[in-house]
Amino acid sequence: MPISDVNFGGSGVAQKLQIENISDQANGSRQIFTLSNDYESGSLRVFWNGIRQSGNEITEITSATFQTSFQAAGSSSLIVEFYQA
């Protein structure tokens, strides 16, 4: 079964895993990032230069924005996985 069809949240409704590259938002000082789609609270997985960041380093602000405890340089890779709300 492809990952995009995995049930999430126990609601019985299949939700698709979304992957978004937000590297273009990294500038060395920004810590608040915006996704193009709303995400399901608690489903964010942020990868900074390929390393998954822990929950201690990510704070959900709204259903489409989150804040990091780090400042990613402009040359950084920022990939976010989430279940769309």
C-alpha positions in Angstrom: 0.0 0.0 0.0 1.5 3.4 -0.9 2.2 5.8 2.0 -0.3 8.3 0.5 -3.2 5.9 1.4 -2.3 5.3 5.1 -5.0 6.2 7.5 -4.0 8.8 10.0 -5.7 10.1 13.2 -8.1 7.1 13.6 -11.0 8.9 11.9 -11.3 6.1 9.3 -10.7 8.7 6.5 -7.6 8.2 4.4 -5.4 11.3 4.4 -2.5 11.8 2.1 1.0 12.4 3.3 2.2 15.7 1.7 5.9 16.6 1.1 6.8 20.2 0.6 10.2 21.7 -0.1 10.3 25.1 1.6 14.1 25.7 1.2 13.4 28.9 -0.7 12.0 30.4 2.5 15.3 29.8 4.4 17.4 33.0 4.6 19.6 32.7 7.7 17.3 34.7 10.0 13.8 33.4 9.4 12.3 31.1 11.9 8.7 31.2 10.9 7.7 29.2 7.8 4.5 28.9 5.9 3.2 25.9 4.0 1.0 26.0 0.9 -1.6 23.8 2.6 -3.0 23.5 6.1 -1.6 20.6 8.0 -3.2 18.3 10.6 -1.9 19.4 14.1 0.8 17.0 15.3 1.7 15.6 11.9 4.6 17.9 11.0 8.0 16.4 10.3 10.7 18.9 9.5 14.0 17.9 7.9 16.8 20.4 8.0 19.6 19.4 5.6 18.2 15.8 5.7 18.1 15.5 9.5 14.7 15.2 11.1 14.2 17.8 13.8 12.7 16.9 17.1 9.4 18.2 18.5 11.4 20.4 20.8 12.7 22.4 17.8 9.3 22.9 16.1 6.3 25.0 17.4 3.0 24.9 15.5 1.6 28.4 15.2 -1.4 28.1 12.9 -2.7 25.3 10.7 -0.3 26.5 7.9 2.7 28.0 9.8 5.3 26.8 12.2 8.3 28.2 14.0 11.8 26.6 14.4 14.3 27.0 17.2 17.0 27.3 14.5 17.8 29.7 11.7 18.4 27.9 8.5 20.9 29.5 6.1 19.8 30.4 2.6 21.8 27.4 1.3 19.9 25.0 3.6 17.5 22.2 2.6 14.2 22.4 4.4 11.7 19.6 3.6 8.4 19.2 5.5 6.2 16.1 5.6 2.7 16.5 6.9 -0.9 15.2 6.7 -3.1 17.8 5.0 -6.0 19.0 7.2 
